[in-house]
Amino acid sequence: MEENGSNLGLSTGHVIPIAARIRIFEEFYQSETTRESAQQSYNTVKNLGLGLAISSRLAELLKTEIRLHSYLGKGSAFSFELPVQFAPVVSTERQLPNEASRAIARCLGQACIAVIDDDPNILDATSQLLESYGAIVFTAEDSTQTWQVIHDLGKVPDIFLVDHRLAKESGLDVIKAIKEKFGPNKPCILITGDTSADQVTNFHQAGVRALYKPLTDAALIEAICEELDCE
């Protein structure tokens, strides 16, 4: 395959006599070898002599032509060329329009974000995502680690992302403690896979924003920017 075109071929297995090569693209025309093949007992398909005629018309529509190559003792081959345009393979994951990306970078580039989850893989992946937009991220496995990190850094995060099913406590209880400590308006997002009616009601009554798994990067970023009230 070449950059500017692709040559495709199909072998028939039969040699086509020179005298028949001009007519084989006509409708209902059958060469002698084709008729002999159709008469063989194993050939259960009736040959109408339309295949090459149809193929020729399709080739014209594609602005190309079918070429015949027939060699004694080897058989025949039909080939045609089609233009091929190579497009670069581009991943769409985490890609956003430039204007939207700049707006997100302006928002998250000034944010300190706490991620609380007892799964190290999720902590690592979420941190990488947020840091790619310039955010300052610290992680913790529970509320105890969270208070310790805040004390050590001497800085309260702008927003807390908390998984609901923690090993030692519920994420909802952690968020309640955060709001008691830093005020009811402190931005927090609860991340959960629990969509039961009772739990959804509990989240709503507690005034907590919940995001439900499976969660896309784009949905998480959008929610964070909304909670931070970024323009």
C-alpha positions as CSV (number, residue, x, y, z in Angstrom):
1,M,0.0,0.0,0.0
2,E,1.4,3.4,-1.0
3,E,0.7,6.7,0.6
4,N,-1.3,8.1,-2.4
5,G,-3.1,4.9,-3.4
6,S,-3.9,1.3,-2.7
7,N,-3.8,-1.5,-5.3
8,L,-6.2,-4.3,-4.7
9,G,-6.4,-7.5,-6.6
10,L,-8.6,-10.6,-6.9
11,S,-7.6,-13.9,-8.6
12,T,-10.1,-16.0,-10.6
13,G,-8.0,-19.1,-11.1
14,H,-8.8,-19.2,-14.9
15,V,-6.9,-18.0,-17.9
16,I,-9.0,-15.8,-20.1
17,P,-8.3,-16.1,-23.8
18,I,-7.1,-12.9,-25.5
19,A,-10.1,-12.7,-27.8
20,A,-12.5,-12.7,-24.8
21,R,-10.7,-10.1,-22.8
22,I,-12.4,-7.2,-24.5
23,R,-15.9,-8.6,-24.0
24,I,-15.7,-10.0,-20.4
25,F,-17.0,-6.7,-19.0
26,E,-20.2,-6.9,-21.1
27,E,-23.4,-7.9,-19.5
28,F,-24.3,-11.6,-19.7
29,Y,-21.1,-12.4,-21.5
30,Q,-19.4,-15.7,-20.5
31,S,-16.1,-16.9,-21.8
32,E,-15.5,-20.5,-22.8
33,T,-13.7,-21.3,-19.6
34,T,-16.5,-19.7,-17.5
35,R,-19.1,-21.9,-19.3
36,E,-17.0,-25.0,-18.8
37,S,-16.7,-24.2,-15.1
38,A,-20.4,-23.7,-14.7
39,Q,-21.1,-27.1,-16.2
40,Q,-19.0,-28.9,-13.7
41,S,-20.9,-30.9,-11.1
42,Y,-19.5,-29.2,-8.1
43,N,-20.5,-25.7,-9.3
44,T,-24.0,-25.2,-7.9
45,V,-24.2,-21.4,-8.6
46,K,-25.6,-20.4,-11.9
47,N,-23.2,-17.9,-13.6
48,L,-25.2,-15.1,-15.3
49,G,-22.2,-13.2,-16.7
50,L,-23.0,-10.0,-14.7
51,G,-20.3,-10.0,-12.0
52,L,-17.6,-8.2,-14.0
53,A,-20.1,-5.8,-15.7
54,I,-21.4,-4.7,-12.2
55,S,-17.8,-4.4,-10.9
56,S,-16.8,-2.3,-13.9
57,R,-19.7,0.1,-13.3
58,L,-18.8,0.4,-9.6
59,A,-15.2,1.1,-10.6
60,E,-16.4,4.0,-12.8
61,L,-18.4,5.5,-9.9
62,L,-15.3,5.3,-7.8
63,K,-13.4,7.1,-10.6
64,T,-11.1,4.1,-11.2
65,E,-10.8,1.2,-13.7
66,I,-10.4,-2.5,-13.4
67,R,-7.3,-4.0,-14.9
68,L,-7.0,-7.6,-16.2
69,H,-3.9,-9.7,-15.8
70,S,-4.0,-13.2,-17.3
71,Y,-1.1,-15.6,-17.5
72,L,-1.0,-19.1,-19.0
73,G,-0.5,-21.7,-16.4
74,K,-1.0,-19.2,-13.6
75,G,-4.6,-17.8,-13.9
76,S,-6.1,-14.3,-14.0
77,A,-6.2,-11.4,-11.7
78,F,-8.3,-8.2,-11.7
79,S,-7.0,-5.2,-9.9
80,F,-8.0,-1.6,-9.3
81,E,-6.6,1.4,-7.5
82,L,-8.3,3.6,-4.9
83,P,-6.9,6.8,-3.3
84,V,-6.0,6.4,0.3
85,Q,-5.8,9.3,2.7
86,F,-4.1,8.6,6.0
87,A,-5.4,10.5,9.0
88,P,-3.5,10.6,12.3
89,V,-4.8,8.5,15.1
90,V,-5.7,10.9,17.9
91,S,-7.0,9.9,21.3
92,T,-10.1,11.7,22.3
93,E,-9.6,10.9,26.0
94,R,-9.5,14.1,28.1
95,Q,-9.5,16.3,25.0
96,L,-11.5,19.5,25.2
97,P,-11.7,22.6,23.0
98,N,-8.9,25.0,23.6
99,E,-11.1,27.7,25.1
100,A,-12.7,25.2,27.5
101,S,-9.2,23.8,28.4
102,R,-7.9,27.3,29.2
103,A,-11.0,28.0,31.4
104,I,-10.4,24.8,33.3
105,A,-6.7,25.5,33.7
106,R,-7.5,29.0,35.1
107,C,-10.0,27.5,37.6
108,L,-8.0,24.4,38.7
109,G,-4.6,26.1,38.4
110,Q,-5.5,28.2,41.5
111,A,-7.1,25.4,43.5
112,C,-6.0,23.2,46.3
113,I,-8.0,20.0,46.2
114,A,-8.2,17.2,48.8
115,V,-9.0,13.7,47.5
116,I,-10.1,11.2,50.2
117,D,-10.3,7.5,49.1
118,D,-9.0,4.3,50.5
119,D,-8.1,2.9,47.1
120,P,-4.4,3.9,46.2
121,N,-5.1,3.4,42.4
122,I,-8.0,5.9,42.5
123,L,-6.0,8.4,44.5
124,D,-3.1,8.2,42.0
125,A,-5.3,8.5,38.9
126,T,-7.4,11.4,40.3
127,S,-4.3,13.2,41.4
128,Q,-2.7,12.9,38.0
129,L,-5.9,14.2,36.3
130,L,-6.2,17.2,38.5
131,E,-2.5,18.0,38.5
132,S,-2.5,17.9,34.7
133,Y,-4.7,21.1,34.9
134,G,-2.3,22.7,37.5
135,A,-4.2,21.9,40.7
136,I,-2.4,21.4,44.0
137,V,-3.6,18.0,45.2
138,F,-3.2,16.1,48.5
139,T,-4.6,12.7,49.3
140,A,-5.8,10.9,52.4
141,E,-7.4,7.6,53.2
142,D,-9.7,8.8,55.9
143,S,-10.6,11.8,58.1
144,T,-7.8,11.2,60.5
145,Q,-5.2,11.5,57.7
146,T,-7.1,14.5,56.3
147,W,-6.8,16.5,59.6
148,Q,-3.2,15.6,59.9
149,V,-2.3,16.7,56.4
150,I,-4.2,20.0,56.8
151,H,-2.3,20.6,60.0
152,D,1.1,19.8,58.5
153,L,0.5,22.0,55.4
154,G,-1.2,24.8,57.3
155,K,-3.7,25.2,54.5
156,V,-7.4,24.2,54.1
157,P,-8.2,22.8,50.7
158,D,-10.6,24.7,48.5
159,I,-12.6,21.6,47.8
160,F,-12.9,18.0,49.1
161,L,-13.5,15.0,46.9
162,V,-14.6,12.1,49.1
163,D,-15.4,8.5,48.3
164,H,-18.5,7.3,50.1
165,R,-17.4,3.8,51.0
166,L,-14.3,4.2,53.0
167,A,-12.8,1.4,55.1
168,K,-13.2,3.1,58.5
169,E,-16.1,5.5,58.0
170,S,-18.6,6.7,55.4
171,G,-17.8,9.5,53.1
172,L,-21.0,11.3,54.0
173,D,-19.9,11.4,57.7
174,V,-16.5,12.8,56.6
175,I,-18.2,15.6,54.6
176,K,-20.4,16.4,57.6
177,A,-17.3,16.7,59.8
178,I,-15.6,18.9,57.2
179,K,-18.6,21.2,57.0
180,E,-18.8,21.4,60.8
181,K,-15.1,22.3,61.0
182,F,-14.8,24.7,58.1
183,G,-18.3,25.9,57.6
184,P,-21.5,24.7,55.8
185,N,-20.5,26.4,52.5
186,K,-17.1,24.5,52.2
187,P,-17.3,22.9,48.7
188,C,-17.4,19.1,48.9
189,I,-18.3,16.4,46.4
190,L,-19.3,12.9,47.5
191,I,-18.4,10.2,44.9
192,T,-20.4,6.9,45.2
193,G,-21.7,4.0,43.3
194,D,-24.7,3.6,45.6
195,T,-27.8,4.8,43.8
196,S,-30.4,3.3,46.2
197,A,-33.3,5.6,46.8
198,D,-32.6,5.8,50.6
199,Q,-29.0,6.9,50.0
200,V,-29.9,9.4,47.4
201,T,-32.4,10.9,49.8
202,N,-29.7,11.0,52.6
203,F,-27.3,12.8,50.3
204,H,-30.0,15.3,49.3
205,Q,-31.1,15.9,52.9
206,A,-27.5,16.5,54.0
207,G,-27.1,19.1,51.3
208,V,-24.2,17.2,49.7
209,R,-23.5,17.1,46.0
210,A,-23.1,13.5,44.9
211,L,-21.5,12.1,41.7
212,Y,-22.3,8.6,40.8
213,K,-20.0,5.9,39.4
214,P,-18.9,5.1,36.7
215,L,-17.7,8.7,36.5
216,T,-16.0,10.3,33.6
217,D,-13.1,12.7,33.9
218,A,-15.1,15.4,32.1
219,A,-18.0,15.0,34.6
220,L,-15.7,15.3,37.6
221,I,-13.9,18.3,36.2
222,E,-17.2,20.0,35.4
223,A,-18.5,19.4,38.9
224,I,-15.4,20.7,40.6
225,C,-15.4,23.9,38.5
226,E,-19.1,24.5,39.4
227,E,-18.5,23.9,43.1
228,L,-15.6,26.4,43.0
229,D,-17.8,28.8,41.1
230,C,-15.3,29.4,38.4
231,E,-16.4,31.6,35.5
